[in-house]
């Protein structure tokens, strides 16, 4: 079973995935971008290239996704796979940076995904107030520096994509206790 974890930065995906690693020690834990050797190079290229064109950046992310699907997801489909981010994030962030329609971005992602979609999606959602509080506690990365309004716009696009994906999903309030969130995630993973 392939499970995708989605949500903007600071919602607690990493915390939940770390807890899941203890509960499901035999699962495959991966991420986008950077879940493969090529993906790590693409991630570095994206992070350290000054102002790449938006289309070039989009295709770099799609290349990472294609490699990830082919080298990590497809060979392990018979196992539990938990991925920190995937096509939902890819489409949402690309939508904020390009004039491409959601439909066009979905078409491009379908090629990269080889029509291999997750079985379930866990989406962590955060309120503006909680996001502001969490952003004030640590230094901000390049994306977080774009501000709360930008992050909430990305979150809204993600949420709409999740709801309209035709994939089983669980939407959780990121402000709940990490124990309560974890309990709901484990229950969702175990559901048939």
N, C-alpha and C positions, 0 to 999 in steps of 0.2 A: 504494500500500500504506500502510495506516494502522497505525502502531506506537505502542503506549502504553508509557511508562516509568513504573513504579510502585516504591514503596518509601517508608519513613518518612524524615523529615528526617535529614540527615547520612550517608546511605548512598552519596552520590557521584553522584546522578542528574545534577546540574548540570555536574559535571566531565565526565561521559561525553557529555552532549549538546553541550557546547562542542567536544569532540574530533570528534564526528560532523558538526558544522557545517563543519569543514574538509574532511572526507572526502566529504560529500554537500552541496556548496554550492547545489545547485538544489532541495533538499528544502524543504518547508514545516516550520518549527519553531514550535511553539505550546505553550500551557500552559493548565491549569485550576487554579484560577480565574484569569481575567484575560486570556484570549487574544483578546478582542474589545473594541471601545470600551465596549460595555455591560458586558461582563465586568469591565473595569477599574473601572468605577463600583461594581459589585456587590462586588468584592474590597475596595475602599476602605470601603464601607458595612459589610461584615462585620468588617474589621479595626478600625474606629473606632467601632463601636456597642457601648456597654457592656451586657453581658449580654442579648443578644437571646434570645427564647424559642428553645428547641431546634428547634421545628417551623418557626419563621420562618427560622432559619438554614439548615435543611435545604432549604426551598423557594427561598431565595436561591441556594444552590449549584446546585440543579436548574435554576433560571432561567439561570444562567451556562452550565451544561452544554448546555441546549437551544439557546441562542444560539450557542455554540461549534460544536455539531454542524451547525447550519443555515448559519452564515456562513463557517466555516473548513473543516470536515471534508468535508461533502457536495460543495461546489463543487470540491474538490481531490482527490477520490478517485482520479483517474487519475495523481496524483503521489505521491512518497514524502512522507508526513506523519509527523513525530515529535512526539509530545505528552508534555510533562512533566506527568504525572498525568492522571486521568480518573475514570471511574465506579468503578473498584476502590477508589481512595482515598476517593471520595465515600461509598460504602457503608460502608467500614470506619470512617471517622471518625464518620459518622452513627450507626452501631451502638453506638459507645461512649457516645453522648450521648442516645440515645432508647431507649424500650422497644419500638420497632418491630422486627419480625422481619426477618431477612435477606431472606426472600421478599418482604415488603411493600416493602422498600427497593429490591430488584431490579425490582419492578413499577413503582415510581415512576421509577426511572432508565431503564427501557425506554421510558417515555413521553418523557422528556427526550432520549433518544438516538435517537428515531424508528427504533428497531431498527437503528441504524448502529453496529456494534461494530468494534473494531480487528481487524486481520488477525493481529497478533502482539502479545504482551506481553513486555516485559523487566522482570523483577522483581529488584531488588537487596535482598538480605537481610543483616542484620547481627547479630552475636552480642552478648549483653548486655555482655561485657567490652569489645568494640570500641566499642560505642555509648557506654558510660561514658567511655572514653578520649576519644572525639571530642566529646562534650558538654562535657568539661572544658576544651576549648581555646578556646572563644569564648562571648560572651554568648548567653543562651538567649532564644528568642522565646516568645510566649505558649503555644504548643503544647508546645514543649520543656520549659517550666517545669512541665508536668504530671508530669514524671518518667519514669524509665526503665521502670518497670512499666507505665505507661500506654502508652508508645510501643511496647513489646514486645507488648502486647495488640492494638494497632492492626495491627502487623506480622503477627501470627498470623492475624487476620481477613483481611487482604489476601492472604496466602499461600494460605489456604483458598479464597478467591474465585478467585484466579488458577488454581489447580489444577483447580477444578470448573467453570471457565468455558467449556470446549469450544473455547477459542481456543488456537492454538499459543503456547507460552510457553517462556521461558528464565529459569531461576532461577540467580542468581550470588551468590557470597560477596563481600560488599562489602569484606572485609578483604584480598582478593587485590590484586595490583598493578594500578594503573589501566591500564597497558599490556595486561596479560593480560585484564582485563575488557573493554577496548575491542576487542581482537582477537576475542573470542568474540561480542561484540555485532555486529560487522561481518559475521562469518561467518553469524550467525543472520539478519541482515537480508537478506543475499544469497541465502540458501537459498530454493528454490522450494517 
